[in-house]
Amino acid sequence: MNQAELVLFLEASVRLGVPLALAALGETISERCGVINIGLEGSIIAGALGGALGALAFENAVLGVGVGAVAGLLCALVFAVVAVGLGADQIITGTAVTLGGLGMTGAIYRARFGATGTELSLPTLAGVRIPGLAEIPLVGTALFDQAATAYLAYLLAPALWFFLFRTPYGLELRAVGESPDAAEAAGVRVVRVRFLATLFGGLLAGVAGAHLALAHTGTFAENMSAGRGFIAIAVVVLGRWNPALVLAAALFFGAASAFQFFLQALGFEVAYQIFLALPYLLTLAALAGWVGRARAPAALALPWESKR
């Protein structure tokens, strides 16, 4: 791999890692308070369709991202009402939200663009080049000549780390994820904390979906989320529920995905499905070797009812 190819590889790694980073950062906050949102996939695909329809309606990609964020939040709202508000099983509820999101977006897409659908050409998010930083050898264009949503991920990682570990609100959220009974006894409104954290996770998942449609592909297709919601949950585990490490883990998966495209381009006479599986195999290997020393929030995915 020469220098030009390495630069292209790094740029692709960041492009592929950013939507995972956005979704995983939101999921980190949700899981830290004890809620695992398996419905993240539904929020991502809703965000992608919402972003596409919003960009077409307003002829503006930035407003499209806003619409996508709202669509992702609405999916998370359904999950939060059932799983947090009514105390239903989080895994079953999240699975239902994911299946519902995939089905609903497909139905809306076909109703809007015909039974067989049509290839969309959308307003896209332009790259924002940061002078000086973009001239850094090798990594400059990869990190600092990206869509605005990439910089959002960069800023959110340290901001959420500070929120979780250096503010009283972050302490309350982590306490809810470790022992909701003790947190309630200390005066924390557990349901409200979990509700807001879940909505925040859905909002960022919607932004991630809008990024896929408006910055990554420039179009919308049914099922284009392609399992990224589930991958984002694995990224949270790989990042040990720490926002800074989660961002690094998302970029690692982006690099693994870019690497399989690079290998395919070399023209090896191997079934392409093997290359497609490579990112997932690398992630499993990383999880097996790294996460054994990590501890999930003690109350993660456990049902809870107020004792008051």
C-alpha positions in Angstrom: 0.0 0.0 0.0 1.6 3.2 -1.1 1.1 6.6 0.5 -1.8 7.6 -1.9 -3.6 4.3 -1.2 -3.0 4.7 2.5 -4.6 8.2 2.4 -7.6 6.8 0.6 -7.9 4.0 3.0 -7.9 6.3 6.0 -10.5 8.6 4.4 -12.7 5.6 3.8 -12.2 4.4 7.4 -13.5 7.7 8.8 -16.4 7.8 6.4 -17.5 4.3 7.3 -16.8 4.8 11.0 -18.7 8.1 11.6 -22.3 6.8 11.4 -21.3 4.0 13.8 -19.7 6.5 16.1 -22.8 8.7 16.3 -25.1 5.8 17.0 -22.7 4.2 19.5 -22.1 7.4 21.4 -25.9 7.8 21.9 -26.2 4.2 22.9 -23.4 4.6 25.4 -25.4 7.1 27.3 -28.5 4.9 27.1 -26.6 1.8 28.3 -24.9 3.7 31.1 -28.3 4.2 32.7 -29.3 0.5 32.3 -31.2 0.6 29.0 -30.0 -1.5 26.0 -31.9 -0.3 22.9 -31.9 -3.1 20.4 -34.2 -0.9 18.5 -31.3 1.3 17.5 -31.4 -0.2 14.0 -35.0 1.0 13.6 -33.9 4.6 14.6 -31.0 4.5 12.1 -33.2 3.4 9.1 -35.9 5.9 10.2 -33.2 8.6 10.3 -32.0 7.7 6.9 -35.5 7.9 5.3 -36.3 11.0 7.4 -33.1 12.7 6.2 -33.8 11.8 2.6 -37.4 13.1 2.7 -36.4 16.2 4.6 -33.6 17.0 2.3 -36.0 16.6 -0.7 -38.7 18.7 0.9 -36.5 21.6 2.0 -33.9 21.2 -0.7 -31.3 21.5 2.1 -29.2 18.6 3.5 -28.7 20.3 6.9 -32.4 20.5 7.5 -32.6 16.9 6.2 -30.3 15.9 9.1 -32.6 17.6 11.5 -35.6 15.7 10.1 -33.7 12.5 10.3 -32.8 13.2 14.0 -36.5 13.7 14.8 -37.4 10.4 13.0 -34.8 8.5 15.0 -36.0 10.1 18.2 -39.6 9.1 17.5 -38.6 5.4 17.1 -36.7 5.7 20.4 -39.8 7.3 22.0 -41.9 4.2 21.1 -39.2 2.0 22.7 -38.9 4.2 25.8 -42.7 4.2 26.4 -42.9 0.4 26.2 -39.6 -0.7 27.8 -39.0 2.1 30.3 -42.4 3.5 31.0 -44.3 0.2 31.0 -41.4 -2.0 32.1 -41.5 -4.5 29.2 -38.6 -6.6 28.3 -36.0 -4.4 26.6 -34.7 -7.0 24.2 -38.1 -8.0 22.9 -39.3 -4.4 22.7 -36.1 -3.4 20.8 -36.5 -6.2 18.4 -40.1 -5.2 17.7 -39.0 -1.6 17.1 -36.3 -2.6 14.7 -38.6 -4.8 12.7 -41.3 -2.2 12.7 -38.8 0.5 11.6 -37.5 -1.6 8.7 -41.0 -2.4 7.6 -42.5 1.1 8.0 -39.6 2.8 6.2 -40.0 0.4 3.3 -43.7 1.0 3.1 -43.3 4.8 3.2 -40.6 4.7 0.6 -42.7 2.6 -1.8 -45.8 4.7 -1.2 -43.8 7.8 -1.9 -41.7 6.6 -4.9 -43.7 3.7 -6.3 -44.0 0.0 -5.8 -40.6 -0.8 -7.1 -39.0 2.4 -5.7 -36.7 4.7 -7.5 -33.1 5.8 -7.2 -33.0 9.1 -5.4 -30.6 11.9 -6.0 -30.5 13.9 -2.8 -28.9 17.2 -1.7 -25.8 16.1 0.1 -23.7 17.4 3.0 -20.6 19.1 1.6 -17.3 18.4 3.1 -16.0 21.0 5.6 -12.2 21.4 5.2 -10.4 22.8 8.2 -7.4 24.9 7.0 -4.1 23.8 8.5 -5.3 20.6 10.1 -6.4 19.2 6.7 -2.8 19.6 5.5 -1.4 17.2 8.1 0.4 14.4 6.3 -1.6 11.1 5.9 -4.4 11.8 8.4 -5.2 15.4 7.6 -7.8 14.9 4.8 -9.2 11.8 6.5 -10.0 13.6 9.8 -10.4 17.2 8.8 -12.0 17.2 5.4 -15.3 15.5 6.2 -19.0 16.3 6.5 -20.1 18.4 9.5 -21.6 15.3 11.1 -18.1 13.8 11.4 -17.0 16.8 13.5 -20.1 16.4 15.6 -18.9 12.9 16.5 -15.4 14.3 17.3 -16.9 16.9 19.7 -19.4 14.6 21.3 -16.9 12.0 22.4 -15.0 14.3 24.9 -18.2 16.2 25.8 -20.0 13.0 26.8 -17.0 11.8 28.6 -16.9 15.0 30.7 -20.7 14.7 31.2 -20.5 11.1 32.5 -17.4 11.4 34.7 -17.1 15.0 35.8 -20.7 16.2 36.4 -23.3 15.4 39.0 -25.8 14.6 36.3 -23.5 12.1 34.8 -23.0 10.6 38.3 -26.8 10.2 38.6 -27.0 8.6 35.2 -24.3 6.1 36.1 -25.9 5.4 39.5 -29.2 4.5 37.8 -27.3 2.0 35.6 -25.6 0.4 38.5 -28.4 0.3 41.2 -31.7 2.0 40.3 -33.1 1.2 43.7 -30.2 3.0 45.5 -30.4 5.9 43.0 -34.2 6.3 43.7 -33.5 6.2 47.5 -31.0 9.0 46.9 -33.7 11.1 45.2 -32.9 10.4 41.6 -35.9 10.1 39.3 -34.9 6.9 37.6 -37.6 6.7 35.0 -37.0 10.2 33.8 -33.3 9.7 33.6 -33.7 6.5 31.6 -36.4 8.1 29.4 -34.2 11.1 28.5 -31.1 8.9 27.9 -33.0 6.6 25.6 -34.4 9.5 23.6 -30.9 11.0 23.3 -29.6 7.7 21.9 -32.4 7.6 19.4 -31.7 11.2 18.3 -28.1 10.4 17.6 -29.0 7.2 15.8 -31.3 9.3 13.6 -28.4 11.7 12.8 -26.3 8.6 12.0 -29.0 7.4 9.6 -29.3 10.8 8.0 -25.5 10.8 7.6 -25.7 7.5 5.7 -28.2 9.0 3.3 -26.9 12.5 2.9 -23.1 12.2 3.4 -22.2 8.6 2.8 -24.3 7.5 -0.2 -26.4 10.5 -1.4 -29.5 8.3 -1.8 -31.9 6.1 0.2 -32.5 2.4 -0.3 -34.6 0.0 1.7 -32.6 -1.7 4.6 -29.6 0.5 3.9 -28.8 0.5 7.6 -27.5 -3.0 7.0 -27.2 -4.0 10.6 -25.4 -0.9 11.8 -27.6 -0.6 14.8 -26.4 -4.0 16.1 -22.8 -3.2 15.2 -23.1 0.1 17.1 -24.1 -1.9 20.2 -21.1 -4.1 19.8 -19.0 -0.9 19.4 -20.2 0.3 22.8 -19.1 -2.9 24.4 -15.8 -2.8 22.5 -15.4 0.8 23.8 -16.1 -0.3 27.4 -19.0 2.2 27.8 -16.5 5.0 27.6 -17.3 7.7 25.0 -13.7 8.3 24.0 -13.0 4.6 23.6 -16.3 4.2 21.8 -15.2 6.7 19.2 -11.9 4.9 18.7 -13.8 1.5 18.4 -16.1 2.9 15.8 -13.2 4.1 13.7 -11.5 0.7 14.2 -14.6 -0.9 12.7 -14.6 1.7 9.9 -11.0 0.8 9.2 -11.9 -3.0 9.1 -14.7 -2.3 6.7 -12.5 -0.2 4.5 -9.8 -2.9 4.6 -12.1 -5.5 3.1 -12.9 -3.1 0.2 -9.2 -2.7 -0.3 -8.6 -6.4 -0.4 -11.5 -6.9 -2.9 -9.8 -4.3 -5.1 -6.6 -6.3 -5.2 -8.5 -8.9 -7.2 -7.9 -12.0 -5.1 -9.8 -15.0 -6.5 -11.7 -15.5 -3.3 -15.5 -15.4 -2.8 -16.3 -11.7 -1.9 -18.5 -12.9 1.0 -15.3 -13.8 2.8 -14.1 -10.2 2.5 -17.6 -8.9 3.7 -17.3 -11.0 6.8 -13.8 -9.7 7.6 -14.9 -6.6 9.6 -17.2 -8.7 11.8 -14.5 -11.3 12.4 -12.0 -8.6 13.4 -14.6 -7.1 15.7 -15.3 -10.4 17.4 -11.6 -11.0 17.8 -11.2 -7.6 19.4 -14.2 -8.2 21.7 -12.8 -11.6 22.8 -9.4 -10.2 23.5 -10.3 -6.9 25.1 -13.8 -6.9 26.7 -13.1 -9.7 29.1 -11.7 -7.2 31.5 -14.6 -4.8 31.1 -17.8 -4.7 33.3 -21.1 -3.7 31.9 -23.5 -1.5 34.1 -24.9 -3.9 36.7 -28.6 -3.1 35.9 -28.2 -3.2 32.1 -31.3 -4.6 30.4 -32.9 -5.5 33.8 -36.6 -4.6 34.3 -37.2 -2.1 37.1 -40.2 -0.8 39.0 -40.3 2.1 41.4 -40.5 1.0 45.1 -42.4 4.2 46.0 
